[in-house]
């Protein structure tokens, strides 16, 4: 997980996504990024959550 601006790096939603991804990696040990992206997160998957966040914060 990365970002391009300090605005995003300090955004609470971005920080929550990073924390949640770290917890999912620790708990599930996914084989690759595709496997991580498919894991459930919130009301969807990591990928759907990431996509929604990109739309919200613009990067």
RAVEN-V323957 format. One record per residue. N is the residue number from 1. RES is the residue in three letters. SS is DSSP state (H for helix, E for strand, - for the rest). PHI is phi in whole degrees, -180 to 180 (* if undefined). D_FIRST is the distance of its C-alpha to the first C-alpha in whole Angstrom. Layout:
N;RES;SS;PHI;D_FIRST + N;RES;SS;PHI;D_FIRST
This chain:
1;UNK;-;*;0 + 2;UNK;-;-147;4 + 3;UNK;-;-147;7 + 4;UNK;-;-110;11 + 5;UNK;-;-132;13 + 6;UNK;H;-66;14 + 7;UNK;H;-55;15 + 8;UNK;H;-74;12 + 9;UNK;H;-59;11 + 10;UNK;-;-102;14 + 11;UNK;-;-73;14 + 12;UNK;H;-60;14 + 13;UNK;H;-67;13 + 14;UNK;H;-65;9 + 15;UNK;H;-62;10 + 16;UNK;H;-66;11 + 17;UNK;H;-62;9 + 18;UNK;H;-61;7 + 19;UNK;H;-62;10 + 20;UNK;H;-63;11 + 21;UNK;H;-63;8 + 22;UNK;H;-61;10 + 23;UNK;H;-66;13 + 24;UNK;H;-65;13 + 25;UNK;H;-62;12 + 26;UNK;H;-64;15 + 27;UNK;H;-80;17 + 28;UNK;H;-114;17 + 29;UNK;-;47;16 + 30;UNK;-;-63;15 + 31;UNK;-;-69;16 + 32;UNK;-;-160;13 + 33;UNK;H;-63;10 + 34;UNK;H;-62;13 + 35;UNK;H;-67;14 + 36;UNK;H;-63;11 + 37;UNK;H;-60;11 + 38;UNK;H;-85;15 + 39;UNK;-;-68;15 + 40;UNK;E;-69;17 + 41;UNK;E;-150;15 + 42;UNK;-;63;17 + 43;UNK;-;-93;20 + 44;UNK;E;-146;18 + 45;UNK;E;-118;15 + 46;UNK;H;-57;11 + 47;UNK;H;-64;12 + 48;UNK;H;-68;14 + 49;UNK;H;-68;13 + 50;UNK;H;-63;10 + 51;UNK;H;-61;12 + 52;UNK;H;-64;14 + 53;UNK;H;-67;12 + 54;UNK;H;-59;12 + 55;UNK;H;-64;16 + 56;UNK;H;-77;16 + 57;UNK;H;-102;14 + 58;UNK;-;85;15 + 59;UNK;-;-155;11
